[in-house]
Amino acid sequence: MRRVLNKRLRPNRRGLVRALTSHGLGAQPNIVPTKFSLTFTETLRALMDAKGLRQVDLQSELISKAYLSKLLRGNIKEPTWRRACAMIDALGISLDEFRALQLQGGLPR
């Protein structure tokens, strides 16, 4: 069952990442979620590994090393929308590319 958001797309406790993609905003229409879809953190970790990035490389005003550490350890389930966008920008990809990788179940081998 999907949560219906109002037109302003207010953030909920889990952030807007799930809300936006479940409503088709930011998701590419030709990519269908599979049972192998990854969480935000799994996708982030896969991209960091593929690009050879460390936590320090993603740090910014919004994202501290402690925050990234908690996120990657699973202490934070999903980042807020602002922080998710900041991390994806630091990876050098678009939101659509990130979401496509997440739905595909990771990077191509």
All heavy atoms as an XYZ file, in Angstrom:
862
protein
N       0.838     -1.174      0.000
C       0.000      0.000      0.000
C       0.887      1.242      0.000
O       1.807      1.362      0.781
C      -0.881     -0.039      1.242
C      -1.789      1.137      1.344
S      -3.172      0.840      2.420
C      -2.522      1.334      3.971
N       0.620      2.167     -0.903
C       1.423      3.376     -1.031
C       0.863      4.491     -0.166
O      -0.329      4.624     -0.006
C       1.405      3.876     -2.464
C       2.327      3.148     -3.349
C       2.533      3.981     -4.569
N       2.042      3.232     -5.711
C       2.024      3.687     -6.922
N       2.422      4.888     -7.183
N       1.581      2.966     -7.898
N       1.773      5.275      0.369
C       1.361      6.468      1.099
C       1.090      7.578      0.104
O       1.874      7.807     -0.805
C       2.478      6.930      2.017
C       2.479      6.278      3.329
C       3.620      6.807      4.098
N       3.160      7.938      4.895
C       3.868      8.438      5.871
N       5.044      7.957      6.140
N       3.408      9.431      6.569
N       0.003      8.254      0.280
C      -0.322      9.362     -0.603
C       0.167     10.642      0.056
O      -0.121     10.918      1.213
C      -1.844      9.440     -0.842
C      -2.176     10.633     -1.714
C      -2.351      8.152     -1.450
N       0.940     11.395     -0.697
C       1.475     12.653     -0.192
C       0.653     13.814     -0.724
O       0.047     13.720     -1.784
C       2.919     12.834     -0.651
C       3.906     11.804     -0.155
C       5.250     12.070     -0.773
C       4.012     11.856      1.347
N       0.642     14.900     -0.002
C      -0.053     16.074     -0.514
C       0.763     16.685     -1.648
O       1.870     16.259     -1.948
C      -0.333     17.075      0.606
C       0.926     17.658      1.200
O       1.995     17.550      0.616
N       0.803     18.268      2.349
N       0.209     17.704     -2.277
C       0.848     18.272     -3.465
C       2.180     18.948     -3.171
O       2.996     19.104     -4.045
C      -0.097     19.253     -4.134
C      -1.289     18.559     -4.741
C      -2.194     19.526     -5.439
C      -3.374     18.757     -5.982
N      -4.260     19.564     -6.750
N       2.409     19.360     -1.946
C       3.670     20.023     -1.600
C       4.804     19.038     -1.384
O       5.950     19.425     -1.271
C       3.495     20.855     -0.335
C       2.695     22.093     -0.576
C       2.529     22.927      0.653
N       3.711     22.869      1.486
C       3.717     23.123      2.779
N       2.620     23.440      3.397
N       4.816     23.060      3.477
N       4.522     17.768     -1.307
C       5.517     16.721     -1.074
C       6.333     17.000      0.185
O       7.544     17.107      0.169
C       6.451     16.561     -2.267
C       5.826     15.961     -3.511
C       6.815     15.987     -4.643
C       5.346     14.554     -3.262
N       5.619     17.151      1.304
C       6.297     17.365      2.581
C       7.127     16.140      2.937
O       6.718     15.015      2.702
C       5.267     17.570      3.687
C       4.582     18.868      3.626
C       3.716     19.078      4.840
N       3.608     17.896      5.662
C       2.506     17.519      6.279
N       1.414     18.215      6.164
N       2.486     16.436      7.029
N       8.281     16.333      3.530
C       9.094     15.192      3.936
C       8.406     14.412      5.052
O       7.766     14.980      5.917
C      10.381     15.815      4.461
C      10.316     17.248      4.153
C       8.922     17.602      3.792
N       8.524     13.105      4.985
C       8.045     12.276      6.076
C       9.254     11.819      6.880
O      10.367     12.242      6.631
C       7.224     11.100      5.555
C       8.004     10.240      4.589
O       9.221     10.319      4.544
N       7.319      9.448      3.807
N       9.063     10.949      7.828
C      10.173     10.531      8.693
C      11.268      9.811      7.932
O      12.405      9.814      8.334
C       9.662      9.615      9.793
C       8.834     10.324     10.797
C       8.432      9.397     11.892
N       7.348     10.002     12.633
C       6.680      9.415     13.564
N       6.958      8.179     13.899
N       5.709     10.016     14.183
N      10.927      9.178      6.862
C      11.913      8.392      6.116
C      12.536      9.174      4.970
O      13.296      8.623      4.197
C      11.259      7.141      5.570
C      10.782      6.236      6.659
C      10.196      5.004      6.087
N       9.645      4.202      7.170
C       8.716      3.317      7.032
N       8.210      3.080      5.851
N       8.272      2.633      8.050
N      12.200     10.422      4.823
C      12.754     11.216      3.735
C      11.899     11.100      2.495
O      10.922     10.362      2.451
N      12.251     11.837      1.467
C      11.455     11.858      0.254
C      11.924     10.889     -0.812
O      11.287     10.760     -1.826
C      11.467     13.268     -0.343
C      10.583     14.279      0.351
C      10.751     15.630     -0.294
C       9.140     13.864      0.293
N      13.033     10.216     -0.595
C      13.571      9.357     -1.643
C      12.552      8.312     -2.048
O      12.227      8.159     -3.220
C      14.881      8.685     -1.180
C      15.368      7.707     -2.218
C      15.919      9.742     -0.900
N      12.003      7.597     -1.095
C      11.021      6.562     -1.401
C       9.738      7.172     -1.940
O       9.141      6.666     -2.883
C      10.731      5.738     -0.165
C       9.753      4.616     -0.453
C       9.471      3.782      0.766
N      10.699      3.141      1.192
C      10.918      2.736      2.419
N      10.023      2.903      3.354
N      12.050      2.157      2.741
N       9.295      8.288     -1.369
C       8.044      8.908     -1.777
C       8.093      9.382     -3.223
O       7.174      9.128     -3.996
C       7.718     10.072     -0.851
N       9.159     10.056     -3.600
C       9.255     10.576     -4.958
C       9.320      9.458     -5.989
O       8.671      9.516     -7.010
C      10.481     11.477     -5.099
C      10.364     12.835     -4.430
C      11.678     13.572     -4.524
C       9.264     13.644     -5.055
N      10.087      8.440     -5.714
C      10.233      7.378     -6.694
C       8.985      6.517     -6.774
O       8.646      6.019     -7.837
C      11.457      6.505     -6.381
O      11.357      6.076     -5.041
C      12.729      7.280     -6.582
N       8.244      6.358     -5.679
C       7.027      5.557     -5.738
C       5.916      6.281     -6.484
O       4.986      5.669     -6.970
C       6.560      5.177     -4.331
O       6.129      6.327     -3.641
N       6.029      7.606     -6.611
C       5.039      8.380     -7.346
C       5.498      8.683     -8.765
O       4.870      9.461     -9.462
C       4.732      9.683     -6.608
C       3.945      9.458     -5.366
N       2.609      9.197     -5.370
C       4.322      9.404     -4.075
C       2.189      9.026     -4.137
N       3.217      9.138     -3.335
N       6.594      8.093     -9.185
C       7.054      8.257    -10.551
C       7.895      9.490    -10.791
O       8.293      9.748    -11.906
N       8.153     10.273     -9.777
C       8.981     11.453     -9.956
C      10.436     11.051     -9.782
O      10.849     10.631     -8.731
C       8.619     12.521     -8.931
C       7.172     12.979     -8.957
C       6.899     13.899     -7.799
C       6.853     13.661    -10.262
N      11.213     11.160    -10.823
C      12.617     10.796    -10.740
C      12.889      9.375    -11.191
O      14.017      9.003    -11.395
N      11.852      8.565    -11.353
C      12.058      7.199    -11.813
C      11.951      7.177    -13.337
O      11.123      7.857    -13.920
C      11.018      6.272    -11.206
N      12.777      6.409    -13.971
C      12.718      6.302    -15.418
C      11.612      5.325    -15.794
O      11.507      4.244    -15.213
C      14.062      5.836    -15.969
C      15.149      6.867    -15.758
C      16.460      6.443    -16.352
O      16.593      5.362    -16.885
N      17.438      7.314    -16.274
N      10.764      5.671    -16.776
C       9.596      4.850    -17.084
C       9.917      3.479    -17.643
O       9.129      2.562    -17.494
C       8.845      5.694    -18.116
C       9.843      6.636    -18.665
C      10.863      6.848    -17.593
N      11.075      3.291    -18.270
C      11.385      2.003    -18.872
C      12.062      1.037    -17.907
O      12.387     -0.074    -18.273
C      12.266      2.185    -20.116
C      13.564      2.894    -19.792
O      13.718      3.452    -18.718
N      14.495      2.870    -20.711
N      12.259      1.436    -16.676
C      12.906      0.566    -15.699
C      11.869      0.133    -14.675
O      11.221      0.958    -14.044
C      14.085      1.272    -15.019
C      15.135      1.590    -16.078
C      14.653      0.414    -13.904
C      16.317      2.310    -15.550
N      11.721     -1.156    -14.536
C      10.737     -1.711    -13.624
C      11.454     -2.261    -12.398
O      12.457     -2.958    -12.534
C       9.950     -2.850    -14.320
C       8.939     -3.455    -13.384
C       9.289     -2.324    -15.580
N      10.968     -1.948    -11.194
C      11.616     -2.495    -10.000
C      11.604     -4.020    -10.032
O      10.636     -4.630    -10.448
C      10.759     -1.980     -8.844
C      10.003     -0.834     -9.395
C       9.852     -1.085    -10.861
N      12.685     -4.606     -9.603
C      12.783     -6.062     -9.543
C      12.912     -6.484     -8.101
O      13.063     -5.662     -7.213
C      14.028     -6.553    -10.307
O      15.184     -6.100     -9.618
C      14.047     -6.059    -11.740
N      12.870     -7.787     -7.891
C      13.058     -8.265     -6.522
C      14.498     -8.074     -6.067
O      14.814     -8.259     -4.906
C      12.648     -9.726     -6.406
C      13.501    -10.679     -7.204
C      13.016    -12.092     -7.038
C      13.891    -13.058     -7.812
N      13.464    -14.427     -7.644
N      15.361     -7.663     -6.998
C      16.763     -7.437     -6.675
C      17.073     -5.958     -6.450
O      18.224     -5.575     -6.404
C      17.663     -7.973     -7.787
C      17.448     -9.426     -8.052
C      16.856     -9.847     -9.227
C      17.809    -10.380     -7.118
C      16.645    -11.189     -9.468
C      17.596    -11.724     -7.348
C      17.006    -12.128     -8.528
N      16.047     -5.108     -6.360
C      16.273     -3.679     -6.138
C      17.048     -3.453     -4.845
O      16.867     -4.173     -3.872
C      14.941     -2.934     -6.068
O      14.266     -3.028     -7.292
N      17.902     -2.440     -4.861
C      18.756     -2.144     -3.718
C      18.185     -1.005     -2.887
O      17.431     -0.171     -3.382
C      20.149     -1.734     -4.200
C      20.919     -2.742     -5.046
C      22.229     -2.137     -5.501
C      21.161     -4.016     -4.282
N      18.589     -0.937     -1.639
C      18.243      0.206     -0.795
C      19.127      1.376     -1.209
O      20.100      1.209     -1.958
C      18.484     -0.103      0.696
O      19.882     -0.319      0.897
C      17.679     -1.300      1.158
N      18.823      2.550     -0.689
C      19.643      3.722     -0.982
C      21.087      3.473     -0.552
O      22.029      3.738     -1.300
C      19.083      4.958     -0.259
C      19.881      6.198     -0.532
C      19.551      7.017     -1.592
C      20.967      6.538      0.264
C      20.306      8.156     -1.862
C      21.711      7.674      0.009
C      21.377      8.479     -1.066
N      21.252      2.937      0.646
C      22.593      2.720      1.190
C      23.371      1.698      0.373
O      24.565      1.888      0.111
C      22.508      2.282      2.661
O      21.773      3.277      3.383
C      23.879      2.128      3.276
N      22.722      0.619     -0.045
C      23.409     -0.401     -0.851
C      23.861      0.183     -2.187
O      24.963     -0.098     -2.656
C      22.481     -1.591     -1.087
C      22.197     -2.403      0.156
C      21.081     -3.411     -0.029
O      20.223     -3.219     -0.916
O      21.065     -4.401      0.729
N      23.002      0.999     -2.793
C      23.360      1.625     -4.065
C      24.505      2.618     -3.872
O      25.447      2.655     -4.662
C      22.135      2.342     -4.669
O      21.038      1.433     -4.720
C      22.430      2.850     -6.063
N      24.431      3.404     -2.801
C      25.490      4.357     -2.489
C      26.828      3.645     -2.297
O      27.849      4.037     -2.864
C      25.134      5.152     -1.234
C      26.156      6.156     -0.724
C      26.305      7.308     -1.704
C      25.755      6.666      0.641
N      26.821      2.567     -1.529
C      28.050      1.812     -1.275
C      28.610      1.208     -2.568
O      29.816      1.254     -2.819
C      27.785      0.704     -0.256
C      29.047     -0.008      0.179
C      28.759     -1.160      1.122
N      27.938     -0.799      2.266
C      28.401     -0.288      3.402
N      29.690     -0.059      3.533
N      27.594     -0.007      4.402
N      27.733      0.677     -3.426
C      28.180      0.093     -4.694
C      28.828      1.148     -5.584
O      29.875      0.896     -6.198
C      27.000     -0.560     -5.413
N      28.234      2.329     -5.647
C      28.812      3.399     -6.461
C      30.125      3.911     -5.879
O      31.066      4.213     -6.614
C      27.815      4.547     -6.602
C      26.679      4.295     -7.588
C      25.569      5.311     -7.400
C      27.209      4.332     -9.009
N      30.193      4.019     -4.566
C      31.444      4.449     -3.928
C      32.563      3.458     -4.231
O      33.680      3.854     -4.558
C      31.252      4.591     -2.416
C      30.466      5.813     -1.999
S      30.106      5.874     -0.234
C      31.753      6.020      0.458
N      32.261      2.173     -4.138
C      33.259      1.144     -4.437
C      33.683      1.199     -5.901
O      34.865      1.099     -6.221
C      32.726     -0.245     -4.095
C      32.577     -0.467     -2.607
O      33.171      0.313     -1.818
O      31.864     -1.408     -2.218
N      32.700      1.342     -6.805
C      33.004      1.356     -8.236
C      33.848      2.557     -8.634
O      34.712      2.459     -9.499
C      31.702      1.356     -9.034
N      33.612      3.701     -7.984
C      34.358      4.913     -8.317
C      35.601      5.086     -7.444
O      36.336      6.052     -7.597
C      33.455      6.133     -8.174
C      32.347      6.163     -9.207
C      31.487      7.399     -9.035
C      30.465      7.465    -10.127
N      30.729      8.527    -11.057
N      35.816      4.185     -6.501
C      36.980      4.272     -5.625
C      36.908      5.440     -4.651
O      37.936      6.009     -4.284
N      35.694      5.799     -4.243
C      35.514      6.923     -3.325
C      35.459      6.458     -1.879
O      35.047      5.336     -1.595
C      34.217      7.672     -3.658
C      34.137      8.296     -5.048
C      32.761      8.885     -5.284
C      35.202      9.369     -5.204
N      35.877      7.347     -0.984
C      35.800      7.090      0.457
C      34.771      8.028      1.065
O      34.284      8.933      0.398
C      37.160      7.320      1.101
C      38.247      6.413      0.547
C      39.603      6.826      1.029
N      39.829      8.229      0.614
C      40.701      9.040      1.164
N      41.449      8.628      2.144
N      40.843     10.274      0.736
N      34.466      7.822      2.330
C      33.498      8.683      3.009
C      33.931     10.143      2.968
O      33.110     11.036      2.788
C      33.317      8.232      4.456
C      32.640      6.899      4.595
C      32.510      6.483      6.047
O      32.689      7.290      6.940
N      32.209      5.218      6.273
N      35.207     10.370      3.089
C      35.750     11.734      3.088
C      35.434     12.440      1.772
O      35.193     13.654      1.748
C      37.278     11.693      3.324
C      37.901     13.053      3.190
C      37.576     11.093      4.676
N      35.395     11.697      0.685
C      35.138     12.289     -0.629
C      33.708     12.796     -0.777
O      33.434     13.629     -1.639
C      35.444     11.278     -1.736
C      36.888     10.819     -1.709
O      37.760     11.650     -1.376
O      37.143      9.634     -1.993
N      32.791     12.289      0.016
C      31.385     12.699     -0.076
C      31.013     13.768      0.944
O      29.887     14.244      0.950
C      30.459     11.494      0.104
C      30.549     10.391     -0.941
C      29.533      9.304     -0.643
C      30.340     10.921     -2.336
N      31.927     14.136      1.798
C      31.637     15.108      2.839
C      31.327     16.481      2.242
O      31.902     16.870      1.231
C      32.815     15.252      3.791
C      32.916     14.136      4.786
C      34.065     14.364      5.727
O      35.209     14.207      5.336
N      33.751     14.765      6.946
N      30.405     17.181      2.904
C      30.058     18.549      2.526
C      29.495     19.245      3.756
O      29.570     18.712      4.863
C      29.035     18.545      1.387
O      27.799     18.038      1.843
N      28.915     20.422      3.548
C      28.305     21.130      4.672
C      27.138     20.351      5.255
O      26.901     20.377      6.447
C      27.818     22.513      4.219
C      28.928     23.469      3.886
C      28.389     24.803      3.415
O      27.180     25.050      3.554
O      29.196     25.593      2.917
N      26.397     19.651      4.396
C      25.235     18.880      4.843
C      25.593     17.501      5.364
O      24.858     16.916      6.151
C      24.253     18.696      3.683
C      23.449     19.890      3.251
C      22.642     19.555      2.009
C      22.530     20.325      4.359
N      26.709     16.965      4.896
C      27.036     15.570      5.178
C      28.361     15.490      5.919
O      29.418     15.768      5.354
C      27.132     14.767      3.871
C      25.832     14.921      3.075
C      27.393     13.308      4.142
C      25.983     14.609      1.627
N      28.294     15.062      7.156
C      29.520     14.898      7.940
C      30.011     13.458      7.819
O      29.284     12.571      7.379
C      29.248     15.225      9.407
O      28.369     14.263      9.965
N      31.235     13.240      8.219
C      31.793     11.893      8.201
C      31.018     10.984      9.148
O      30.754      9.826      8.833
C      33.270     11.931      8.601
C      33.950     10.594      8.478
C      35.417     10.697      8.828
C      36.039      9.317      8.816
N      37.400      9.323      9.316
N      30.610     11.532     10.287
C      29.828     10.746     11.254
C      28.477     10.342     10.672
O      28.019      9.203     10.848
C      29.628     11.543     12.533
N      27.831     11.269      9.948
C      26.539     10.962      9.329
C      26.683      9.851      8.294
O      25.896      8.907      8.257
C      25.943     12.218      8.683
C      24.599     11.976      8.056
C      23.452     12.021      8.826
C      24.472     11.688      6.701
C      22.210     11.781      8.267
C      23.243     11.439      6.135
C      22.114     11.493      6.922
O      20.887     11.240      6.355
N      27.693      9.957      7.435
C      27.932      8.922      6.422
C      28.222      7.575      7.071
O      27.747      6.539      6.611
C      29.097      9.320      5.523
C      28.754     10.205      4.348
C      30.023     10.689      3.678
C      27.871      9.490      3.382
N      29.003      7.594      8.127
C      29.330      6.366      8.831
C      28.072      5.706      9.383
O      27.873      4.498      9.237
C      30.319      6.665      9.960
O      30.631      5.495     10.659
N      27.205      6.498     10.004
C      25.946      5.959     10.533
C      25.058      5.420      9.425
O      24.422      4.379      9.574
C      25.194      7.033     11.317
C      25.831      7.391     12.631
C      25.055      8.508     13.318
C      25.745      8.944     14.594
N      25.029     10.069     15.232
N      25.012      6.117      8.302
C      24.199      5.682      7.170
C      24.709      4.357      6.608
O      23.943      3.426      6.384
C      24.199      6.760      6.077
C      23.380      6.461      4.830
C      21.888      6.431      5.166
C      23.657      7.493      3.757
N      26.014      4.263      6.409
C      26.589      3.048      5.830
C      26.549      1.855      6.789
O      26.531      0.708      6.350
C      28.020      3.320      5.358
C      28.131      4.293      4.186
C      29.580      4.642      3.915
C      27.474      3.734      2.949
N      26.543      2.123      8.090
C      26.425      1.036      9.076
C      24.986      0.582      9.267
O      24.734     -0.460      9.854
C      26.977      1.492     10.428
C      28.457      1.430     10.548
C      28.894      1.601     11.998
N      28.080      2.568     12.706
C      28.519      3.717     13.209
N      29.781      4.032     13.087
N      27.716      4.545     13.826
N      24.034      1.389      8.812
C      22.628      1.028      8.960
C      21.943      1.669     10.147
O      20.785      1.369     10.426
N      22.631      2.548     10.872
C      22.006      3.242     11.996
C      20.984      4.269     11.522
O      20.058      4.603     12.250
C      23.047      3.934     12.867
C      23.973      2.942     13.537
O      23.757      1.738     13.483
N      25.013      3.440     14.150
N      21.168      4.783     10.319
C      20.198      5.674      9.679
C      19.645      4.908      8.487
O      20.407      4.471      7.619
C      20.859      6.988      9.212
C      21.437      7.736     10.406
C      19.873      7.848      8.448
C      22.272      8.943     10.022
N      18.332      4.726      8.459
C      17.741      3.892      7.418
C      17.775      4.557      6.045
O      18.201      3.954      5.068
C      16.303      3.541      7.793
C      15.732      2.446      6.961
C      14.472      1.911      7.555
C      14.023      0.695      6.783
N      12.860      0.087      7.368
N      17.296      5.792      5.958
C      17.322      6.537      4.707
C      17.672      7.993      5.002
O      17.234      8.540      6.005
C      15.968      6.482      4.008
C      15.653      5.143      3.409
C      14.362      5.175      2.607
O      13.777      6.265      2.448
O      13.955      4.121      2.157
N      18.417      8.633      4.102
C      18.762     10.042      4.325
C      17.588     10.956      4.002
O      16.634     10.543      3.330
C      19.906     10.269      3.340
C      19.630      9.311      2.238
C      19.026      8.099      2.894
N      17.669     12.180      4.458
C      16.662     13.164      4.068
C      16.865     13.498      2.595
O      17.905     13.177      2.001
C      16.801     14.450      4.903
O      18.093     15.012      4.660
C      16.605     14.180      6.387
N      15.876     14.134      2.015
C      15.939     14.462      0.587
C      17.139     15.330      0.269
O      17.872     15.077     -0.687
C      14.643     15.157      0.178
C      14.616     15.610     -1.231
C      14.558     16.882     -1.669
C      14.666     14.785     -2.405
N      14.565     16.925     -3.035
C      14.630     15.648     -3.511
C      14.744     13.428     -2.623
C      14.663     15.184     -4.813
C      14.784     12.964     -3.923
C      14.741     13.832     -4.998
N      17.388     16.382      1.067
C      18.524     17.284      0.818
C      19.846     16.538      0.888
O      20.732     16.737      0.049
C      18.535     18.419      1.832
C      17.491     19.475      1.568
C      17.506     20.568      2.583
N      18.823     21.203      2.637
C      19.256     21.928      3.650
N      18.490     22.128      4.695
N      20.450     22.461      3.639
N      19.997     15.690      1.874
C      21.252     14.950      2.018
C      21.407     13.903      0.928
O      22.518     13.675      0.440
C      21.329     14.317      3.397
C      21.588     15.350      4.465
C      21.731     14.741      5.816
N      22.165     15.775      6.767
C      22.134     15.631      8.059
N      21.708     14.500      8.599
N      22.545     16.595      8.846
N      20.310     13.263      0.535
C      20.382     12.289     -0.553
C      20.850     12.968     -1.840
O      21.732     12.450     -2.541
C      19.028     11.616     -0.764
N      20.278     14.130     -2.137
C      20.687     14.871     -3.338
C      22.150     15.287     -3.263
O      22.875     15.203     -4.253
C      19.798     16.095     -3.530
S      18.126     15.700     -4.022
N      22.590     15.723     -2.092
C      23.989     16.134     -1.930
C      24.943     14.954     -2.155
O      25.987     15.103     -2.796
C      24.205     16.734     -0.543
N      24.593     13.784     -1.642
C      25.451     12.609     -1.825
C      25.485     12.175     -3.281
O      26.550     11.823     -3.810
C      24.966     11.465     -0.943
C      25.312     11.645      0.515
S      24.811     10.249      1.516
C      23.248     10.847      2.110
N      24.337     12.192     -3.934
C      24.271     11.791     -5.349
C      25.049     12.779     -6.205
O      25.763     12.376     -7.123
C      22.804     11.648     -5.794
C      22.156     10.464     -5.063
C      22.706     11.463     -7.300
C      20.661     10.361     -5.208
N      24.957     14.074     -5.903
C      25.758     15.075     -6.625
C      27.249     14.826     -6.431
O      28.034     14.947     -7.368
C      25.412     16.486     -6.162
C      24.063     16.963     -6.671
O      23.534     16.354     -7.621
O      23.546     17.943     -6.102
N      27.644     14.477     -5.207
C      29.057     14.211     -4.924
C      29.559     12.986     -5.691
O      30.742     12.890     -6.011
C      29.271     14.020     -3.426
N      28.652     12.059     -6.008
C      29.031     10.885     -6.799
C      29.210     11.229     -8.278
O      29.788     10.456     -9.035
C      27.968      9.787     -6.661
C      27.881      9.109     -5.310
C      26.620      8.252     -5.230
C      29.116      8.250     -5.059
N      28.684     12.387     -8.686
C      28.838     12.815    -10.073
C      27.837     12.196    -11.026
O      28.118     12.071    -12.223
N      26.667     11.805    -10.529
C      25.632     11.250    -11.396
C      24.324     11.982    -11.126
O      24.188     12.706    -10.149
C      25.451      9.726    -11.192
C      24.983      9.418     -9.777
C      26.735      8.977    -11.511
C      24.607      7.963     -9.580
N      23.340     11.764    -12.001
C      22.040     12.403    -11.820
C      21.147     11.537    -10.928
O      21.435     10.359    -10.694
C      21.364     12.613    -13.177
O      20.949     11.372    -13.706
N      20.071     12.133    -10.453
C      19.108     11.381     -9.641
C      18.505     10.231    -10.435
O      18.304      9.138     -9.901
C      17.997     12.307     -9.144
C      18.403     13.393     -8.165
C      17.236     14.331     -7.907
C      18.895     12.788     -6.869
N      18.219     10.470    -11.709
C      17.642      9.419    -12.552
C      18.608      8.246    -12.725
O      18.204      7.084    -12.694
C      17.252      9.971    -13.918
C      16.031     10.873    -13.849
O      15.238     10.739    -12.897
O      15.878     11.713    -14.750
N      19.880      8.553    -12.909
C      20.878      7.481    -13.047
C      20.995      6.682    -11.757
O      21.090      5.458    -11.779
C      22.241      8.063    -13.427
C      22.291      8.655    -14.821
C      23.553      9.464    -15.053
O      24.106     10.045    -14.109
O      23.974      9.509    -16.228
N      20.987      7.383    -10.628
C      21.070      6.702     -9.338
C      19.868      5.784     -9.149
O      20.011      4.620     -8.771
C      21.129      7.728     -8.196
C      21.341      7.116     -6.840
C      22.619      6.891     -6.371
C      20.262      6.747     -6.042
C      22.831      6.320     -5.120
C      20.451      6.173     -4.797
C      21.750      5.963     -4.333
N      18.684      6.298     -9.434
C      17.462      5.503     -9.260
C      17.449      4.304    -10.214
O      17.016      3.222     -9.847
C      16.230      6.381     -9.463
C      14.929      5.678     -9.210
C      14.819      5.229     -7.776
N      13.539      4.568     -7.589
C      13.282      3.702     -6.651
N      14.205      3.385     -5.784
N      12.117      3.140     -6.553
N      17.927      4.495    -11.432
C      17.978      3.386    -12.382
C      18.885      2.270    -11.867
O      18.532      1.092    -11.935
C      18.466      3.879    -13.746
N      20.039      2.641    -11.333
C      20.956      1.643    -10.761
C      20.321      0.950     -9.560
O      20.477     -0.256     -9.368
C      22.272      2.289    -10.360
C      23.148      2.769    -11.506
C      24.311      3.573    -10.966
C      23.639      1.597    -12.316
N      19.602      1.718     -8.773
C      18.948      1.155     -7.583
C      17.896      0.127     -7.981
O      17.813     -0.953     -7.399
C      18.317      2.289     -6.778
C      17.775      1.875     -5.440
C      17.241      3.064     -4.650
O      16.926      4.111     -5.227
N      17.136      2.904     -3.362
N      17.110      0.435     -8.996
C      16.048     -0.475     -9.436
C      16.594     -1.699    -10.161
O      16.003     -2.764    -10.117
C      15.047      0.265    -10.307
C      14.230      1.339     -9.600
C      13.345      2.075    -10.600
C      13.412      0.750     -8.477
N      17.722     -1.537    -10.853
C      18.331     -2.658    -11.568
C      19.000     -3.646    -10.636
O      19.317     -4.752    -11.017
C      19.381     -2.156    -12.553
C      18.841     -1.413    -13.725
C      19.962     -0.801    -14.535
O      21.110     -1.195    -14.423
N      19.634      0.176    -15.346
N      19.236     -3.237     -9.423
C      19.903     -4.113     -8.484
C      21.406     -3.910     -8.433
O      22.146     -4.765     -7.979
N      21.876     -2.780     -8.914
C      23.303     -2.485     -8.825
C      23.921     -2.177    -10.179
O      23.247     -2.048    -11.177
N      25.224     -2.100    -10.162
C      25.978     -1.783    -11.364
C      26.075     -3.002    -12.265
O      26.136     -4.137    -11.793
C      27.391     -1.329    -10.990
C      27.465     -0.090    -10.105
C      28.887      0.084     -9.587
C      27.024      1.123    -10.867
N      26.107     -2.785    -13.581
C      26.320     -3.916    -14.495
C      27.671     -4.557    -14.238
O      28.631     -3.877    -13.919
C      26.272     -3.292    -15.889
C      25.798     -1.901    -15.717
C      25.954     -1.538    -14.274
N      27.752     -5.838    -14.385
C      29.011     -6.556    -14.128
C      29.847     -6.664    -15.355
O      29.564     -6.703    -16.408
C      28.724     -7.936    -13.577
C      28.014     -7.813    -12.255
C      27.607     -9.165    -11.746
N      26.609     -8.989    -10.749
C      26.784     -9.206     -9.472
N      27.932     -9.614     -9.037
N      25.840     -9.026     -8.616
